[in-house]
Amino acid sequence: MSLDPSTLQIIACPSCKGKLVYAEQKEELVCRGERLAYLIEEGIPVLITDSARTLDAKELEQLPS
């Protein structure tokens, strides 16, 4: 399922308020600053910091810019 590009313009990381990057392959929204990945369930971003997973450096390098 694809995420509407206009959605990315209006949402931000709940932790740092930074920009989120859409990682289409894993269906996640990623905050590079906090190194967190937020799931997208049934087309709805789950922006709960306690539910996000922490990314390692290698995963961050593989993300689109």
PDB file of N, CA, C and O in Angstrom, chain B, residues numbered from 101:
ATOM      1  N   MET B 101       0.837  -1.173   0.000  1.00  0.00           N
ATOM      2  CA  MET B 101       0.000   0.000   0.000  1.00  0.00           C
ATOM      3  C   MET B 101       0.886   1.242   0.000  1.00  0.00           C
ATOM      4  O   MET B 101       1.881   1.299   0.722  1.00  0.00           O
ATOM      5  N   SER B 102       0.534   2.206  -0.789  1.00  0.00           N
ATOM      6  CA  SER B 102       1.316   3.423  -0.905  1.00  0.00           C
ATOM      7  C   SER B 102       0.783   4.493   0.039  1.00  0.00           C
ATOM      8  O   SER B 102      -0.406   4.527   0.358  1.00  0.00           O
ATOM      9  N   LEU B 103       1.671   5.353   0.472  1.00  0.00           N
ATOM     10  CA  LEU B 103       1.301   6.451   1.353  1.00  0.00           C
ATOM     11  C   LEU B 103       1.140   7.711   0.526  1.00  0.00           C
ATOM     12  O   LEU B 103       1.989   8.016  -0.312  1.00  0.00           O
ATOM     13  N   ASP B 104       0.072   8.440   0.749  1.00  0.00           N
ATOM     14  CA  ASP B 104      -0.199   9.678   0.029  1.00  0.00           C
ATOM     15  C   ASP B 104       0.917  10.690   0.321  1.00  0.00           C
ATOM     16  O   ASP B 104       1.178  10.987   1.486  1.00  0.00           O
ATOM     17  N   PRO B 105       1.579  11.225  -0.716  1.00  0.00           N
ATOM     18  CA  PRO B 105       2.673  12.184  -0.504  1.00  0.00           C
ATOM     19  C   PRO B 105       2.260  13.417   0.301  1.00  0.00           C
ATOM     20  O   PRO B 105       3.083  13.987   1.016  1.00  0.00           O
ATOM     21  N   SER B 106       1.009  13.830   0.194  1.00  0.00           N
ATOM     22  CA  SER B 106       0.575  15.001   0.960  1.00  0.00           C
ATOM     23  C   SER B 106       0.567  14.710   2.461  1.00  0.00           C
ATOM     24  O   SER B 106       0.687  15.626   3.275  1.00  0.00           O
ATOM     25  N   THR B 107       0.425  13.440   2.822  1.00  0.00           N
ATOM     26  CA  THR B 107       0.472  13.064   4.237  1.00  0.00           C
ATOM     27  C   THR B 107       1.849  13.351   4.820  1.00  0.00           C
ATOM     28  O   THR B 107       1.959  13.822   5.952  1.00  0.00           O
ATOM     29  N   LEU B 108       2.893  13.072   4.058  1.00  0.00           N
ATOM     30  CA  LEU B 108       4.254  13.318   4.538  1.00  0.00           C
ATOM     31  C   LEU B 108       4.530  14.800   4.770  1.00  0.00           C
ATOM     32  O   LEU B 108       5.406  15.146   5.563  1.00  0.00           O
ATOM     33  N   GLN B 109       3.811  15.660   4.104  1.00  0.00           N
ATOM     34  CA  GLN B 109       4.015  17.094   4.264  1.00  0.00           C
ATOM     35  C   GLN B 109       3.405  17.633   5.547  1.00  0.00           C
ATOM     36  O   GLN B 109       3.807  18.695   6.023  1.00  0.00           O
ATOM     37  N   ILE B 110       2.442  16.920   6.110  1.00  0.00           N
ATOM     38  CA  ILE B 110       1.744  17.459   7.277  1.00  0.00           C
ATOM     39  C   ILE B 110       2.043  16.731   8.585  1.00  0.00           C
ATOM     40  O   ILE B 110       1.674  17.222   9.652  1.00  0.00           O
ATOM     41  N   ILE B 111       2.703  15.575   8.531  1.00  0.00           N
ATOM     42  CA  ILE B 111       3.007  14.862   9.770  1.00  0.00           C
ATOM     43  C   ILE B 111       4.487  15.004  10.093  1.00  0.00           C
ATOM     44  O   ILE B 111       5.311  15.272   9.218  1.00  0.00           O
ATOM     45  N   ALA B 112       4.804  14.818  11.368  1.00  0.00           N
ATOM     46  CA  ALA B 112       6.188  14.935  11.832  1.00  0.00           C
ATOM     47  C   ALA B 112       6.433  13.893  12.914  1.00  0.00           C
ATOM     48  O   ALA B 112       5.500  13.294  13.448  1.00  0.00           O
ATOM     49  N   CYS B 113       7.685  13.697  13.220  1.00  0.00           N
ATOM     50  CA  CYS B 113       8.065  12.781  14.297  1.00  0.00           C
ATOM     51  C   CYS B 113       7.483  13.307  15.612  1.00  0.00           C
ATOM     52  O   CYS B 113       7.687  14.471  15.957  1.00  0.00           O
ATOM     53  N   PRO B 114       6.763  12.462  16.342  1.00  0.00           N
ATOM     54  CA  PRO B 114       6.191  12.924  17.608  1.00  0.00           C
ATOM     55  C   PRO B 114       7.249  13.200  18.679  1.00  0.00           C
ATOM     56  O   PRO B 114       6.970  13.890  19.660  1.00  0.00           O
ATOM     57  N   SER B 115       8.440  12.676  18.500  1.00  0.00           N
ATOM     58  CA  SER B 115       9.496  12.857  19.486  1.00  0.00           C
ATOM     59  C   SER B 115      10.252  14.175  19.291  1.00  0.00           C
ATOM     60  O   SER B 115      10.422  14.943  20.238  1.00  0.00           O
ATOM     61  N   CYS B 116      10.705  14.433  18.056  1.00  0.00           N
ATOM     62  CA  CYS B 116      11.538  15.620  17.812  1.00  0.00           C
ATOM     63  C   CYS B 116      10.886  16.648  16.894  1.00  0.00           C
ATOM     64  O   CYS B 116      11.424  17.735  16.686  1.00  0.00           O
ATOM     65  N   LYS B 117       9.732  16.300  16.350  1.00  0.00           N
ATOM     66  CA  LYS B 117       8.989  17.163  15.410  1.00  0.00           C
ATOM     67  C   LYS B 117       9.698  17.317  14.074  1.00  0.00           C
ATOM     68  O   LYS B 117       9.410  18.242  13.316  1.00  0.00           O
ATOM     69  N   GLY B 118      10.633  16.402  13.785  1.00  0.00           N
ATOM     70  CA  GLY B 118      11.392  16.428  12.537  1.00  0.00           C
ATOM     71  C   GLY B 118      10.654  15.752  11.396  1.00  0.00           C
ATOM     72  O   GLY B 118       9.607  15.133  11.587  1.00  0.00           O
ATOM     73  N   LYS B 119      11.222  15.883  10.206  1.00  0.00           N
ATOM     74  CA  LYS B 119      10.661  15.310   8.993  1.00  0.00           C
ATOM     75  C   LYS B 119      10.748  13.787   9.032  1.00  0.00           C
ATOM     76  O   LYS B 119      11.715  13.222   9.544  1.00  0.00           O
ATOM     77  N   LEU B 120       9.722  13.128   8.483  1.00  0.00           N
ATOM     78  CA  LEU B 120       9.704  11.678   8.376  1.00  0.00           C
ATOM     79  C   LEU B 120       9.923  11.270   6.927  1.00  0.00           C
ATOM     80  O   LEU B 120       9.441  11.930   6.006  1.00  0.00           O
ATOM     81  N   VAL B 121      10.652  10.178   6.733  1.00  0.00           N
ATOM     82  CA  VAL B 121      10.937   9.633   5.410  1.00  0.00           C
ATOM     83  C   VAL B 121      10.146   8.339   5.261  1.00  0.00           C
ATOM     84  O   VAL B 121      10.120   7.510   6.170  1.00  0.00           O
ATOM     85  N   TYR B 122       9.505   8.174   4.116  1.00  0.00           N
ATOM     86  CA  TYR B 122       8.714   6.973   3.859  1.00  0.00           C
ATOM     87  C   TYR B 122       9.617   5.861   3.342  1.00  0.00           C
ATOM     88  O   TYR B 122      10.219   5.988   2.276  1.00  0.00           O
ATOM     89  N   ALA B 123       9.710   4.771   4.097  1.00  0.00           N
ATOM     90  CA  ALA B 123      10.455   3.574   3.694  1.00  0.00           C
ATOM     91  C   ALA B 123       9.438   2.582   3.153  1.00  0.00           C
ATOM     92  O   ALA B 123       8.875   1.781   3.900  1.00  0.00           O
ATOM     93  N   GLU B 124       9.210   2.646   1.849  1.00  0.00           N
ATOM     94  CA  GLU B 124       8.140   1.885   1.215  1.00  0.00           C
ATOM     95  C   GLU B 124       8.298   0.376   1.380  1.00  0.00           C
ATOM     96  O   GLU B 124       7.311  -0.324   1.606  1.00  0.00           O
ATOM     97  N   GLN B 125       9.514  -0.132   1.271  1.00  0.00           N
ATOM     98  CA  GLN B 125       9.736  -1.576   1.334  1.00  0.00           C
ATOM     99  C   GLN B 125       9.287  -2.173   2.665  1.00  0.00           C
ATOM    100  O   GLN B 125       8.777  -3.293   2.705  1.00  0.00           O
ATOM    101  N   LYS B 126       9.474  -1.436   3.743  1.00  0.00           N
ATOM    102  CA  LYS B 126       9.115  -1.951   5.069  1.00  0.00           C
ATOM    103  C   LYS B 126       7.816  -1.363   5.596  1.00  0.00           C
ATOM    104  O   LYS B 126       7.393  -1.682   6.707  1.00  0.00           O
ATOM    105  N   GLU B 127       7.172  -0.496   4.794  1.00  0.00           N
ATOM    106  CA  GLU B 127       5.936   0.153   5.224  1.00  0.00           C
ATOM    107  C   GLU B 127       6.136   0.858   6.564  1.00  0.00           C
ATOM    108  O   GLU B 127       5.427   0.595   7.535  1.00  0.00           O
ATOM    109  N   GLU B 128       7.118   1.759   6.592  1.00  0.00           N
ATOM    110  CA  GLU B 128       7.432   2.497   7.810  1.00  0.00           C
ATOM    111  C   GLU B 128       7.695   3.957   7.478  1.00  0.00           C
ATOM    112  O   GLU B 128       8.048   4.303   6.350  1.00  0.00           O
ATOM    113  N   LEU B 129       7.516   4.801   8.480  1.00  0.00           N
ATOM    114  CA  LEU B 129       7.948   6.192   8.416  1.00  0.00           C
ATOM    115  C   LEU B 129       9.148   6.303   9.337  1.00  0.00           C
ATOM    116  O   LEU B 129       9.106   5.855  10.482  1.00  0.00           O
ATOM    117  N   VAL B 130      10.219   6.902   8.834  1.00  0.00           N
ATOM    118  CA  VAL B 130      11.477   6.934   9.571  1.00  0.00           C
ATOM    119  C   VAL B 130      11.867   8.358   9.920  1.00  0.00           C
ATOM    120  O   VAL B 130      11.786   9.265   9.091  1.00  0.00           O
ATOM    121  N   CYS B 131      12.291   8.535  11.162  1.00  0.00           N
ATOM    122  CA  CYS B 131      12.883   9.795  11.619  1.00  0.00           C
ATOM    123  C   CYS B 131      14.387   9.569  11.703  1.00  0.00           C
ATOM    124  O   CYS B 131      14.862   8.806  12.544  1.00  0.00           O
ATOM    125  N   ARG B 132      15.128  10.233  10.832  1.00  0.00           N
ATOM    126  CA  ARG B 132      16.586  10.075  10.840  1.00  0.00           C
ATOM    127  C   ARG B 132      17.208  10.636  12.120  1.00  0.00           C
ATOM    128  O   ARG B 132      18.139  10.046  12.668  1.00  0.00           O
ATOM    129  N   GLY B 133      16.704  11.756  12.588  1.00  0.00           N
ATOM    130  CA  GLY B 133      17.263  12.407  13.776  1.00  0.00           C
ATOM    131  C   GLY B 133      17.170  11.553  15.030  1.00  0.00           C
ATOM    132  O   GLY B 133      18.121  11.466  15.806  1.00  0.00           O
ATOM    133  N   GLU B 134      16.021  10.927  15.221  1.00  0.00           N
ATOM    134  CA  GLU B 134      15.808  10.092  16.405  1.00  0.00           C
ATOM    135  C   GLU B 134      16.160   8.628  16.162  1.00  0.00           C
ATOM    136  O   GLU B 134      16.200   7.829  17.098  1.00  0.00           O
ATOM    137  N   ARG B 135      16.417   8.277  14.894  1.00  0.00           N
ATOM    138  CA  ARG B 135      16.728   6.892  14.498  1.00  0.00           C
ATOM    139  C   ARG B 135      15.587   5.942  14.876  1.00  0.00           C
ATOM    140  O   ARG B 135      15.805   4.860  15.421  1.00  0.00           O
ATOM    141  N   LEU B 136      14.355   6.388  14.565  1.00  0.00           N
ATOM    142  CA  LEU B 136      13.169   5.601  14.880  1.00  0.00           C
ATOM    143  C   LEU B 136      12.381   5.299  13.620  1.00  0.00           C
ATOM    144  O   LEU B 136      12.341   6.104  12.689  1.00  0.00           O
ATOM    145  N   ALA B 137      11.750   4.123  13.597  1.00  0.00           N
ATOM    146  CA  ALA B 137      10.881   3.719  12.496  1.00  0.00           C
ATOM    147  C   ALA B 137       9.487   3.465  13.049  1.00  0.00           C
ATOM    148  O   ALA B 137       9.301   2.670  13.971  1.00  0.00           O
ATOM    149  N   TYR B 138       8.512   4.156  12.467  1.00  0.00           N
ATOM    150  CA  TYR B 138       7.120   4.036  12.878  1.00  0.00           C
ATOM    151  C   TYR B 138       6.373   3.186  11.850  1.00  0.00           C
ATOM    152  O   TYR B 138       6.469   3.443  10.650  1.00  0.00           O
ATOM    153  N   LEU B 139       5.641   2.190  12.303  1.00  0.00           N
ATOM    154  CA  LEU B 139       4.876   1.318  11.420  1.00  0.00           C
ATOM    155  C   LEU B 139       3.722   2.054  10.761  1.00  0.00           C
ATOM    156  O   LEU B 139       3.208   3.045  11.281  1.00  0.00           O
ATOM    157  N   ILE B 140       3.331   1.540   9.603  1.00  0.00           N
ATOM    158  CA  ILE B 140       2.110   1.978   8.935  1.00  0.00           C
ATOM    159  C   ILE B 140       1.217   0.747   8.874  1.00  0.00           C
ATOM    160  O   ILE B 140       1.534  -0.224   8.187  1.00  0.00           O
ATOM    161  N   GLU B 141       0.109   0.789   9.588  1.00  0.00           N
ATOM    162  CA  GLU B 141      -0.806  -0.348   9.653  1.00  0.00           C
ATOM    163  C   GLU B 141      -2.092  -0.018   8.911  1.00  0.00           C
ATOM    164  O   GLU B 141      -2.805   0.916   9.277  1.00  0.00           O
ATOM    165  N   GLU B 142      -2.386  -0.786   7.870  1.00  0.00           N
ATOM    166  CA  GLU B 142      -3.578  -0.600   7.051  1.00  0.00           C
ATOM    167  C   GLU B 142      -3.672   0.832   6.529  1.00  0.00           C
ATOM    168  O   GLU B 142      -4.753   1.419   6.480  1.00  0.00           O
ATOM    169  N   GLY B 143      -2.524   1.381   6.140  1.00  0.00           N
ATOM    170  CA  GLY B 143      -2.481   2.722   5.567  1.00  0.00           C
ATOM    171  C   GLY B 143      -2.461   3.848   6.576  1.00  0.00           C
ATOM    172  O   GLY B 143      -2.467   5.018   6.194  1.00  0.00           O
ATOM    173  N   ILE B 144      -2.435   3.516   7.871  1.00  0.00           N
ATOM    174  CA  ILE B 144      -2.463   4.535   8.923  1.00  0.00           C
ATOM    175  C   ILE B 144      -1.140   4.533   9.675  1.00  0.00           C
ATOM    176  O   ILE B 144      -0.762   3.515  10.254  1.00  0.00           O
ATOM    177  N   PRO B 145      -0.421   5.673   9.675  1.00  0.00           N
ATOM    178  CA  PRO B 145       0.832   5.750  10.435  1.00  0.00           C
ATOM    179  C   PRO B 145       0.574   5.638  11.941  1.00  0.00           C
ATOM    180  O   PRO B 145      -0.302   6.311  12.483  1.00  0.00           O
ATOM    181  N   VAL B 146       1.342   4.790  12.595  1.00  0.00           N
ATOM    182  CA  VAL B 146       1.239   4.620  14.046  1.00  0.00           C
ATOM    183  C   VAL B 146       2.379   5.431  14.661  1.00  0.00           C
ATOM    184  O   VAL B 146       3.494   4.934  14.822  1.00  0.00           O
ATOM    185  N   LEU B 147       2.085   6.674  14.997  1.00  0.00           N
ATOM    186  CA  LEU B 147       3.116   7.594  15.479  1.00  0.00           C
ATOM    187  C   LEU B 147       3.166   7.616  17.005  1.00  0.00           C
ATOM    188  O   LEU B 147       2.935   8.642  17.645  1.00  0.00           O
ATOM    189  N   ILE B 148       3.470   6.469  17.551  1.00  0.00           N
ATOM    190  CA  ILE B 148       3.611   6.314  19.000  1.00  0.00           C
ATOM    191  C   ILE B 148       5.068   5.955  19.264  1.00  0.00           C
ATOM    192  O   ILE B 148       5.540   4.895  18.853  1.00  0.00           O
ATOM    193  N   THR B 149       5.765   6.833  19.941  1.00  0.00           N
ATOM    194  CA  THR B 149       7.203   6.654  20.163  1.00  0.00           C
ATOM    195  C   THR B 149       7.519   5.331  20.850  1.00  0.00           C
ATOM    196  O   THR B 149       8.496   4.671  20.496  1.00  0.00           O
ATOM    197  N   ASP B 150       6.713   4.937  21.817  1.00  0.00           N
ATOM    198  CA  ASP B 150       6.957   3.676  22.527  1.00  0.00           C
ATOM    199  C   ASP B 150       6.780   2.453  21.630  1.00  0.00           C
ATOM    200  O   ASP B 150       7.297   1.381  21.942  1.00  0.00           O
ATOM    201  N   SER B 151       6.060   2.602  20.529  1.00  0.00           N
ATOM    202  CA  SER B 151       5.841   1.495  19.594  1.00  0.00           C
ATOM    203  C   SER B 151       6.843   1.473  18.452  1.00  0.00           C
ATOM    204  O   SER B 151       6.906   0.499  17.701  1.00  0.00           O
ATOM    205  N   ALA B 152       7.625   2.533  18.314  1.00  0.00           N
ATOM    206  CA  ALA B 152       8.603   2.622  17.220  1.00  0.00           C
ATOM    207  C   ALA B 152       9.795   1.724  17.500  1.00  0.00           C
ATOM    208  O   ALA B 152      10.116   1.415  18.647  1.00  0.00           O
ATOM    209  N   ARG B 153      10.440   1.314  16.417  1.00  0.00           N
ATOM    210  CA  ARG B 153      11.657   0.512  16.603  1.00  0.00           C
ATOM    211  C   ARG B 153      12.870   1.389  16.317  1.00  0.00           C
ATOM    212  O   ARG B 153      12.813   2.309  15.500  1.00  0.00           O
ATOM    213  N   THR B 154      13.956   1.091  16.996  1.00  0.00           N
ATOM    214  CA  THR B 154      15.195   1.839  16.831  1.00  0.00           C
ATOM    215  C   THR B 154      15.976   1.281  15.649  1.00  0.00           C
ATOM    216  O   THR B 154      16.092   0.067  15.480  1.00  0.00           O
ATOM    217  N   LEU B 155      16.509   2.182  14.837  1.00  0.00           N
ATOM    218  CA  LEU B 155      17.282   1.793  13.658  1.00  0.00           C
ATOM    219  C   LEU B 155      18.772   1.846  13.949  1.00  0.00           C
ATOM    220  O   LEU B 155      19.240   2.684  14.719  1.00  0.00           O
ATOM    221  N   ASP B 156      19.513   0.932  13.318  1.00  0.00           N
ATOM    222  CA  ASP B 156      20.969   0.992  13.439  1.00  0.00           C
ATOM    223  C   ASP B 156      21.528   1.803  12.266  1.00  0.00           C
ATOM    224  O   ASP B 156      20.793   2.157  11.344  1.00  0.00           O
ATOM    225  N   ALA B 157      22.811   2.089  12.305  1.00  0.00           N
ATOM    226  CA  ALA B 157      23.448   2.931  11.291  1.00  0.00           C
ATOM    227  C   ALA B 157      23.306   2.347   9.885  1.00  0.00           C
ATOM    228  O   ALA B 157      23.099   3.087   8.923  1.00  0.00           O
ATOM    229  N   LYS B 158      23.415   1.036   9.767  1.00  0.00           N
ATOM    230  CA  LYS B 158      23.324   0.392   8.455  1.00  0.00           C
ATOM    231  C   LYS B 158      21.943   0.600   7.838  1.00  0.00           C
ATOM    232  O   LYS B 158      21.830   0.882   6.645  1.00  0.00           O
ATOM    233  N   GLU B 159      20.901   0.463   8.641  1.00  0.00           N
ATOM    234  CA  GLU B 159      19.540   0.682   8.138  1.00  0.00           C
ATOM    235  C   GLU B 159      19.341   2.127   7.688  1.00  0.00           C
ATOM    236  O   GLU B 159      18.697   2.379   6.669  1.00  0.00           O
ATOM    237  N   LEU B 160      19.892   3.076   8.446  1.00  0.00           N
ATOM    238  CA  LEU B 160      19.772   4.479   8.066  1.00  0.00           C
ATOM    239  C   LEU B 160      20.437   4.780   6.733  1.00  0.00           C
ATOM    240  O   LEU B 160      19.918   5.568   5.943  1.00  0.00           O
ATOM    241  N   GLU B 161      21.565   4.166   6.481  1.00  0.00           N
ATOM    242  CA  GLU B 161      22.288   4.370   5.216  1.00  0.00           C
ATOM    243  C   GLU B 161      21.501   3.884   4.008  1.00  0.00           C
ATOM    244  O   GLU B 161      21.650   4.425   2.912  1.00  0.00           O
ATOM    245  N   GLN B 162      20.673   2.878   4.196  1.00  0.00           N
ATOM    246  CA  GLN B 162      19.932   2.274   3.094  1.00  0.00           C
ATOM    247  C   GLN B 162      18.637   3.018   2.759  1.00  0.00           C
ATOM    248  O   GLN B 162      17.972   2.684   1.779  1.00  0.00           O
ATOM    249  N   LEU B 163      18.281   4.002   3.544  1.00  0.00           N
ATOM    250  CA  LEU B 163      17.040   4.739   3.318  1.00  0.00           C
ATOM    251  C   LEU B 163      17.180   5.735   2.182  1.00  0.00           C
ATOM    252  O   LEU B 163      18.269   6.252   1.932  1.00  0.00           O
ATOM    253  N   PRO B 164      16.068   6.005   1.486  1.00  0.00           N
ATOM    254  CA  PRO B 164      16.118   7.062   0.472  1.00  0.00           C
ATOM    255  C   PRO B 164      16.310   8.412   1.134  1.00  0.00           C
ATOM    256  O   PRO B 164      15.928   8.601   2.289  1.00  0.00           O
ATOM    257  N   SER B 165      16.898   9.349   0.411  1.00  0.00           N
ATOM    258  CA  SER B 165      17.133  10.668   1.018  1.00  0.00           C
ATOM    259  C   SER B 165      15.963  11.583   0.849  1.00  0.00           C
ATOM    260  O   SER B 165      16.003  12.727   1.302  1.00  0.00           O
TER     261      SER B 165
END
